[in-house]
Amino acid sequence: MLGIIPAAGAGTRIQPLAFSKEMLPVGSRLDEHGVERSKAVSEYLVERMILAGAERICFVISPGKTDIMQYYARHAEARRFCYVVQEQPLGLCDALFRAAAMGHDGEEVLIGLPDTVWFPAEGLALLPADELSFLLFPVERPDQFDAVVTRADGSVEEIQVKAARPRTHWVWGAFRMPVPVFRALHALWQEPGRGDEYIGTLVNEYLRRGGRAVGVPAGESYHDVGTIEGYRAAIASLAGRSPVVAA
């Protein structure tokens, strides 16, 4: 199983920082000696991918984000990590498909955002493995995210990308799919005139052409630390939770 983490963004909403936004300290963890250490926000996604069964995790980084590589080179799970470079910030889809060659036949792809903190930790493991599936979270401001409209059977009708008045307060926070579906989305994205920036618009076209996706409303809380408000909310959500022991 392959995890893909798009980490090439500039993080302009929370700058200035002296490091990549994915390295922002949020909460803490216990190292192998039981000593409490600060925890980079991206570690929460890494933990959730490993919990779901990811054997390899590919970070998509910009040329200047060497601090991510340095940090994870010393991580307890360093053997799992690989890196590809997105030379210019051309959107989420471009970042994800930089890792397209990493996927092998017969395996699945997990995708999440490295500047978020969400629960339950086992959320990715709750998604079906045989189709494109989105882990959905209820939020107060769905207009700031990609709202996922589902039918009564859980199938996705539409993804509303930062819509002013979305039809639902459920937004996607992570998703899972078999490699053939990932390749189909990549091929669609490569068609002349497309090159979608957002995964939502690409998935909408995939659905229009007969593809299928499901939304699983198993998320409990979701916080984007790319803003000061989100950072504060993430810190508050971790209050009272015991630090996780390093693997």
C-alpha positions as CSV (number, residue, x, y, z in Angstrom):
1,M,0.0,0.0,0.0
2,L,1.3,3.4,-1.0
3,G,0.6,6.7,0.9
4,I,1.0,10.0,-1.0
5,I,1.6,13.2,1.0
6,P,1.5,16.4,-1.1
7,A,3.9,18.7,0.8
8,A,5.0,21.2,-1.8
9,G,2.8,24.1,-0.9
10,A,4.2,27.4,0.3
11,G,1.8,27.7,3.3
12,T,1.2,31.4,2.7
13,R,-1.7,31.6,5.1
14,I,0.4,30.9,8.2
15,Q,3.8,32.4,7.1
16,P,6.2,33.7,8.0
17,L,7.8,30.6,9.3
18,A,11.5,29.6,9.4
19,F,10.6,26.1,8.2
20,S,8.1,24.2,6.0
21,K,4.6,24.4,7.3
22,E,4.5,20.6,7.5
23,M,7.2,20.8,10.2
24,L,5.0,23.1,12.4
25,P,5.2,21.7,16.0
26,V,1.7,20.5,17.1
27,G,1.4,18.5,20.2
28,S,4.1,15.9,21.3
29,R,5.1,12.3,21.0
30,L,7.3,9.9,23.1
31,D,10.5,8.9,21.5
32,E,11.9,5.3,21.7
33,H,13.4,6.2,25.1
34,G,10.1,7.5,26.5
35,V,11.2,11.1,26.3
36,E,8.5,13.6,25.3
37,R,9.4,15.5,22.1
38,S,7.6,18.1,20.0
39,K,5.7,16.6,17.0
40,A,5.6,17.9,13.5
41,V,2.0,18.3,12.2
42,S,2.7,16.0,9.2
43,E,3.5,13.1,11.6
44,Y,-0.3,12.8,12.4
45,L,-1.0,11.9,8.8
46,V,2.1,9.6,8.6
47,E,0.8,7.7,11.7
48,R,-2.7,7.4,10.2
49,M,-1.4,6.0,6.9
50,I,0.8,3.4,8.7
51,L,-2.1,2.5,10.9
52,A,-4.1,1.8,7.7
53,G,-1.4,-0.4,6.3
54,A,0.9,1.8,4.2
55,E,4.2,0.1,3.6
56,R,5.6,3.1,1.6
57,I,4.9,6.8,1.9
58,C,5.9,9.2,-0.8
59,F,6.3,12.9,0.1
60,V,5.8,15.3,-2.8
61,I,8.0,18.3,-2.0
62,S,9.1,21.6,-3.6
63,P,12.9,22.1,-4.3
64,G,13.4,24.2,-1.1
65,K,11.8,21.8,1.4
66,T,14.9,19.8,2.3
67,D,13.9,20.2,6.0
68,I,11.2,17.6,5.5
69,M,13.7,15.1,4.2
70,Q,16.1,15.8,7.0
71,Y,13.4,15.4,9.6
72,Y,12.1,12.1,8.3
73,A,15.5,10.7,7.7
74,R,15.8,10.5,11.5
75,H,12.2,9.2,11.9
76,A,11.6,5.7,13.4
77,E,9.9,4.7,10.1
78,A,12.5,6.3,7.8
79,R,12.7,3.1,5.7
80,R,9.2,3.7,4.5
81,F,9.7,7.2,3.0
82,C,10.6,8.3,-0.5
83,Y,10.4,11.7,-2.2
84,V,9.5,13.3,-5.5
85,V,9.8,16.9,-6.4
86,Q,7.1,19.3,-7.7
87,E,9.2,22.0,-9.3
88,Q,6.4,24.6,-9.4
89,P,3.2,25.0,-7.3
90,L,0.8,23.8,-9.9
91,G,-2.0,22.5,-7.7
92,L,-2.9,19.4,-5.7
93,C,-3.6,17.2,-8.7
94,D,-0.2,18.0,-10.2
95,A,1.5,17.2,-6.9
96,L,-0.3,13.9,-6.4
97,F,0.3,12.6,-9.9
98,R,4.1,13.3,-9.5
99,A,4.0,10.1,-7.5
100,A,1.9,8.1,-10.1
101,A,4.8,5.9,-11.1
102,M,5.2,4.7,-7.5
103,G,1.9,2.7,-7.5
104,H,2.1,-1.0,-8.2
105,D,-0.5,-3.3,-9.7
106,G,-2.7,-4.9,-7.0
107,E,-2.1,-2.3,-4.3
108,E,-4.0,0.7,-3.0
109,V,-3.2,4.4,-2.6
110,L,-3.9,6.5,0.5
111,I,-3.9,10.3,0.2
112,G,-4.2,13.0,2.9
113,L,-3.1,16.6,3.6
114,P,0.0,17.0,5.9
115,D,-1.1,20.2,7.5
116,T,-4.2,18.8,9.2
117,V,-5.0,17.0,12.4
118,W,-8.0,14.8,12.4
119,F,-9.7,12.0,14.3
120,P,-10.4,9.1,14.5
121,A,-6.8,8.0,13.9
122,E,-8.0,4.8,12.2
123,G,-10.1,6.7,9.7
124,L,-8.3,5.6,6.6
125,A,-8.6,2.0,7.7
126,L,-12.4,2.5,7.8
127,L,-12.6,3.2,4.0
128,P,-13.4,0.5,1.5
129,A,-10.3,-0.7,-0.3
130,D,-11.9,-1.6,-3.7
131,E,-13.1,1.8,-4.9
132,L,-12.5,5.5,-4.7
133,S,-13.6,6.4,-1.2
134,F,-13.5,9.7,0.8
135,L,-13.2,10.0,4.6
136,L,-15.7,12.7,5.4
137,F,-15.7,15.2,8.4
138,P,-18.4,17.6,9.7
139,V,-17.1,21.2,9.8
140,E,-18.6,24.5,10.7
141,R,-17.3,26.3,7.6
142,P,-17.7,23.9,4.7
143,D,-17.3,26.8,2.3
144,Q,-13.6,26.8,3.2
145,F,-13.1,23.2,2.1
146,D,-14.3,20.7,-0.5
147,A,-17.8,19.7,0.5
148,V,-18.9,16.2,-0.6
149,V,-22.5,15.7,-1.5
150,T,-23.6,12.1,-1.2
151,R,-26.7,10.1,-2.0
152,A,-28.7,7.9,0.4
153,D,-26.5,4.9,-0.5
154,G,-23.3,6.8,0.3
155,S,-22.2,7.2,-3.3
156,V,-20.8,10.7,-4.2
157,E,-23.0,12.9,-6.3
158,E,-20.8,15.9,-6.4
159,I,-17.8,17.6,-4.8
160,Q,-18.3,21.3,-4.3
161,V,-14.9,23.0,-4.3
162,K,-15.0,25.9,-1.8
163,A,-18.5,26.7,-2.8
164,A,-20.1,29.9,-1.3
165,R,-23.2,27.9,-0.2
166,P,-22.4,24.2,-0.1
167,R,-25.3,21.7,0.1
168,T,-23.6,19.8,3.0
169,H,-21.3,20.4,6.0
170,W,-19.4,17.2,5.3
171,V,-16.0,17.7,3.7
172,W,-13.3,15.3,2.6
173,G,-10.2,15.0,4.7
174,A,-8.5,12.0,3.2
175,F,-9.2,9.3,0.5
176,R,-8.3,5.9,-0.6
177,M,-8.5,4.0,-3.9
178,P,-7.0,1.0,-5.9
179,V,-4.1,1.9,-8.1
180,P,-6.1,1.3,-11.3
181,V,-8.5,4.1,-10.2
182,F,-5.6,6.4,-9.5
183,R,-4.3,5.7,-12.9
184,A,-7.7,6.4,-14.5
185,L,-7.8,9.8,-12.7
186,H,-4.3,10.5,-13.9
187,A,-5.2,9.7,-17.5
188,L,-8.3,11.9,-17.3
189,W,-6.2,14.8,-15.8
190,Q,-3.7,14.5,-18.7
191,E,-6.4,15.0,-21.4
192,P,-6.0,18.2,-23.4
193,G,-7.7,21.1,-21.8
194,R,-7.9,19.6,-18.3
195,G,-5.0,19.8,-16.0
196,D,-7.3,20.3,-13.0
197,E,-5.9,22.2,-10.0
198,Y,-8.3,20.6,-7.5
199,I,-9.1,17.0,-7.0
200,G,-12.8,17.9,-6.6
201,T,-13.2,19.1,-10.2
202,L,-11.4,16.1,-11.5
203,V,-13.5,13.6,-9.6
204,N,-16.6,15.4,-10.7
205,E,-15.6,14.7,-14.3
206,Y,-14.7,11.1,-13.4
207,L,-18.2,10.7,-12.0
208,R,-19.9,12.3,-15.0
209,R,-18.2,9.8,-17.2
210,G,-19.5,6.8,-15.3
211,G,-17.0,6.5,-12.5
212,R,-18.0,5.9,-8.9
213,A,-16.9,7.2,-5.5
214,V,-18.3,6.8,-2.0
215,G,-18.2,9.0,1.0
216,V,-17.8,7.6,4.5
217,P,-19.0,10.0,7.2
218,A,-16.8,8.4,9.9
219,G,-14.7,11.6,10.7
220,E,-15.1,13.1,14.2
221,S,-13.0,16.3,14.0
222,Y,-10.9,17.9,11.4
223,H,-8.5,20.9,11.8
224,D,-6.4,22.6,9.1
225,V,-3.4,24.2,10.8
226,G,-2.7,26.3,7.7
227,T,-4.4,29.2,9.5
228,I,-3.9,30.6,13.0
229,E,-7.5,29.7,13.9
230,G,-7.1,26.1,12.7
231,Y,-3.8,25.8,14.6
232,R,-5.4,26.9,17.8
233,A,-8.3,24.5,17.3
234,A,-5.9,21.6,16.6
235,I,-4.0,22.3,19.8
236,A,-7.2,22.3,21.7
237,S,-8.4,19.0,20.2
238,L,-5.2,17.4,21.4
239,A,-5.6,18.5,25.0
240,G,-6.0,15.6,27.3
241,R,-4.8,13.1,24.7
242,S,-1.7,11.0,25.7
243,P,1.4,11.4,23.5
244,V,1.8,8.5,21.1
245,V,4.9,6.4,21.5
246,A,7.2,6.5,18.5
247,A,7.2,3.3,16.4
